[in-house]
Amino acid sequence: MTAELGHFTLILALCVALVQAVFPLVGAARDNEVWMGLARPTAMFQFLLVAISFGCLTHLYVTSDFSVLNVASNSNTAMPMLYKISGVWGNHEGSLLLWVLILAIFGAAVAAFGRNLPPALRARVLSVQSMIAVGFYLFMLFTSNPFERLFPAPINGRELNPLLQDPGLAFHPPMLYLGYVGFSMAFSFAIAALIEGRVDAAWARWVRPWTMAAWCFLTGGITLGSWWAYYELGWGGWWYWDPVENASFMPWLAGTALLHSATVVEKRDSLKGWTVLLAIITFSLSLLGTFLVRSGVLTSVHAFATDPTRGVFILMLLIVVIGGSLALYAFRAPKLVSSGLFQPISREGALLFNNLVMTTAAAAVLLGTLYPLFLDAIGGGKVSVGPPFFNAVFIPIMIPMIAAMAFGPLLNWKRGDLVAAFGQLKLAAILGLVALAATYMWQTDGPIFATLGMGLAVWLAVGTLTELAGRARLFSAPAGAWGRFRRMPRASWGMVLGHFGLALAIAGMAGAGGWTKESIQTMHPGEKVELAGYEFTFDGASEGQGPNYTAIVGKFTVRKGGDEIAKLVAEKRNYPIGGMPTTEAGIETRLAGDLYAVIGDPEGEDGAYVTRLYFNPLVVWMWIGAMVMVFGGVLSLTDRRYRVGAPKRSRAGAAVAAGA
Amino acid sequence: MNNRWLYSIPLAIFCVLGIYLGIGLTLDPKQLPNMLDGQPVPAFDLPPIKDRGAKGFASTDLEGDVTLVNIFGSWCVACRTEHPYLMKLKEQGAVPIHGIDWREEDPDAGPRWLKRFGDPYTLVGDDPRSKAAIAFGVTGAPETFLVDQKGVIRYKHIGPVNDEVWKEVLQPLIQQLRRNGSQTGGQKGGS
C-alpha cells in the first residue's frame, strides 16, 4: 500500500502544481487577489504531498520492500541502514523525487517567509516555480516512476552501487540538489521580473539570499563530491573534468557570477538585464547538467541507467524551460532600464569583469563537455577531450580573474582609482612575487601553472586581508579597529571569507596539481619505500569482513627522520552482490600534505601486494578553503540586510556599506 | 532601437545548442547497430607495446577461439573503471581478451598503466596513430568487440564493460557462438 500511496500523492502533487502554475499567474495579470492568493496555500499543500511521497519511498527502502522495482534494484537487506536510506536518492527515479521535494521545499519557503513580498511578484514567482515542478512530475510519472511494482518480488534485492556506499556520497546528492534547485528561485524571480517588466533594488535583495543559499549548498556539494573522488576512487586525484563533475561546476561558475552581479543591481541599480540573464543561464545550466547526466548522451565514469525516451523528454523540458525563458528575455529585457552609470575602472567594472570571466569559463567548460557531442553530430567521430583540454583552457582564463580579484573590493563604486588601489596592494604584490620565486626555486620540476598558482594564492590572500585591515583602519587608527571589525556588516565578512577561502583553495589545488609524488610497486611485508622524504613501511595485509563486503586490509607505517608519524590503513573491498571492488585509501591528513596509501592485488603467495603510495602536498587546504568559502556565504546569509522579512530597515545599512 | 536584437542572441545560441543536443540523442552510440557486425575484422598488424615481448597483435591472431578485442588507453578515465572487471574476467578465464592500446602519446604510458592496474590481456597491440582503430570504426574508448572463431565481428559494445553488459549481452552471445562453433566443428569432423 505504501507504494501506491506514494504514487497517488505524486499524482495529486502534479494536480496541485497545475493549479499553482495557472491561477496565480492569471490572477496577477488581472489583478485578481483571490486567484493570486491561491499561490501560498497550494505551495504549502504541494510540499506536503511531495513530502509524503518521499516519505513513502524512504519507508519502502527502510523496510526493504522488494516488491518495488526501485528498491529491489538498489537495496538489499545486508546493507547498513545509512545506505538503505541514501539508496533512496542513489538512483535515477529516487533522485528525481528528491529533486522535486527540494523544489517544493523552496516553494513552501517563499510561501511561508515571503509575506512582505509584493503579492503580484510572489504569485508570479510561485507560479513559475510550479511550472518547473509540473515538468518534473510529468517526467517522473511518464518515464521514471519510483513506485513501480515488481512481480514476483525477489527474496533479496540487488545492491546500491558499492562506490556510492560511502558516508561522503550519502550526503553529496542532497547537497548538490539543494544547490541546483536553489538556483530555480533566482530563475523564478527573474522570469517574474521579466513578466512584470521591472527589476529594482528590492528585487535584488530578495534574489540574493536565495542565490547565496544555493551557492553555499552547491559549493559544499561539489567539495563533498571531490573529496569522495579523492579518497574512494584511490587514484590520488580529486577532479577529473568528467561530464558529471562539469555538470555541477558550470552552474557553480554562473551562480558565482550571478551572486556578484546581483550586488550591483541592489546597490547601484545597474546591470539589470545582465543579472536576469545570468539567473536564467545559471538555472539552465543546472537543467542541462541534469540532461547530460540522465540522458546518456555522454558517457561518463558515473554510469546511470540511461534510457532514450528519458533523454527525449528531458530535451523537450529543456527546450520549453530554457527556450521559453530566453524568448521571454528577448522580448522583455530591453524594457529593463538601468539608471546607475559607471566608469570601466570601478567596483561595478570589477564585478562585471568577474562576471565576464566566470561566464567565459562556464562557456569553455560547456564547450569541452559538449565538444564530443558536436563532433559526433556532424559525423566527425567520437573523441575524448579530457583533462588536457580543460587545464589548457580553464586555468589561463582564471588567472586574470584571480589577479583582478584583489583589486575589486578596493575600488570605489562608479569611479575607482586603480593607482591608489595598487598602492594599497604593494605588500600583496611583493609577498606574491616572493612566494612565486620561492616556489620556483624550491620546486623546479612542477608545471608552471602550479608555481603561478602559489604566487596568485598569496597575492589574493594578502590582498583580501589588506582590504579588511584598511576597512577597519587597523594600522592608521589601531585603537578603534576592534570595534570597527565588530561593526562590519556580516555580508562584508562573507565577502572577505569567500575570497580568502578561494585563496586557500587555490594553494591546495596548485600544490596537489603540481607536485604530487607517486610510487607504484610490489611490496613484501616489512619492505620500505621512500617517497618525498617519508618512509613508508608495509606491515602486511589481512582479510577483513564488512556487513556486505569482504576486504583486504593493508597496514602501513610512515616514518620521517626515524620517528613514526602515521599509521595508514588501506582497504580493497569486494562487494559480492554487485561483483565490484572499491578502494578505500589510507590517508593521513597533514597541513603540509596528505600521506596516501592504496592496496592492490596480491602478488604471489608470500604476502606481497601491489601498493600505490602518494604524497599529495597541500590537499587539505583545498577542503579548508572550500569550507571557509561556504562559511563566508552562511555568515552573509545571517546578515540583517539579507534576512528575510527585514528589507525596509536595511536601507540605512545598505547605504553605509555602499559608501564604505 | 537596433540593439534590441542583442537580447535575442542568448536564444539564438540556445537554439543551435538544442539542435545539436537533439541530434546527439538520436546518435546515441549505444543504441545504434554496429555497421561492422557480421563483417570480418579489418586486416591489421600492430607492433607490441613495451615490456611485453616481441609478439604484437594482428588480425590473424583472432581465428580459433571466441575473443574480445578491447580498445583502451592510459588517458581514458572510463577505461580505468572498466579495468577491474576485465581483470575479473581474466581471473575467471571466461574468454581471451586482446587489447589495442590506442592513441598513446608516450610509449611508456600504456605499459605503466598495465603494470599499475594489472594486465588482463592475452595480446596487446600498440596503436598510437589509430591505424587499427580507424579500421574498426572506433568512436571512443573504451570499446569492446566480440569476435567469433572465424574472425568475424559479432558485437560491438561502446563504453565500459560491466557486470550487466557481461551477464546480459556478452556472456550469452559467447556461449551461443561457442556452441555453434563446436557443432559446426563436429559436423566437419564427422563428414
Chai-1 contact restraints between the chains, C-beta under 6 A:
chainA,res_idxA,chainB,res_idxB,connection_type,confidence,min_distance_angstrom,max_distance_angstrom,comment,restraint_id
A,Y240,B,V77,contact,1.0,0.0,6.0,A-B,restraint_1
A,V297,B,G24,contact,1.0,0.0,6.0,A-B,restraint_2
A,V297,B,L25,contact,1.0,0.0,6.0,A-B,restraint_3
A,T299,B,G159,contact,1.0,0.0,6.0,A-B,restraint_4
A,V301,B,V77,contact,1.0,0.0,6.0,A-B,restraint_5
A,V301,B,T81,contact,1.0,0.0,6.0,A-B,restraint_6
A,P308,B,Q31,contact,1.0,0.0,6.0,A-B,restraint_7
A,G311,B,L25,contact,1.0,0.0,6.0,A-B,restraint_8
A,L315,B,L21,contact,1.0,0.0,6.0,A-B,restraint_9
A,I319,B,G18,contact,1.0,0.0,6.0,A-B,restraint_10
A,I322,B,F14,contact,1.0,0.0,6.0,A-B,restraint_11
A,G323,B,F14,contact,1.0,0.0,6.0,A-B,restraint_12
A,L326,B,P10,contact,1.0,0.0,6.0,A-B,restraint_13
A,L326,B,L11,contact,1.0,0.0,6.0,A-B,restraint_14
A,L326,B,F14,contact,1.0,0.0,6.0,A-B,restraint_15
A,A327,B,L11,contact,1.0,0.0,6.0,A-B,restraint_16
A,A330,B,Y7,contact,1.0,0.0,6.0,A-B,restraint_17
A,A330,B,S8,contact,1.0,0.0,6.0,A-B,restraint_18
A,A330,B,L11,contact,1.0,0.0,6.0,A-B,restraint_19
A,A333,B,Y7,contact,1.0,0.0,6.0,A-B,restraint_20
A,P334,B,R4,contact,1.0,0.0,6.0,A-B,restraint_21
A,P334,B,Y7,contact,1.0,0.0,6.0,A-B,restraint_22
A,L373,B,G24,contact,1.0,0.0,6.0,A-B,restraint_23
A,F374,B,Y20,contact,1.0,0.0,6.0,A-B,restraint_24
A,D376,B,L27,contact,1.0,0.0,6.0,A-B,restraint_25
A,A377,B,Y20,contact,1.0,0.0,6.0,A-B,restraint_26
A,A377,B,I23,contact,1.0,0.0,6.0,A-B,restraint_27
A,A377,B,G24,contact,1.0,0.0,6.0,A-B,restraint_28
A,G381,B,T139,contact,1.0,0.0,6.0,A-B,restraint_29
A,K382,B,T139,contact,1.0,0.0,6.0,A-B,restraint_30
A,K382,B,G140,contact,1.0,0.0,6.0,A-B,restraint_31
A,S384,B,G140,contact,1.0,0.0,6.0,A-B,restraint_32
A,I520,B,R116,contact,1.0,0.0,6.0,A-B,restraint_33
A,G579,B,D163,contact,1.0,0.0,6.0,A-B,restraint_34
A,P581,B,P84,contact,1.0,0.0,6.0,A-B,restraint_35
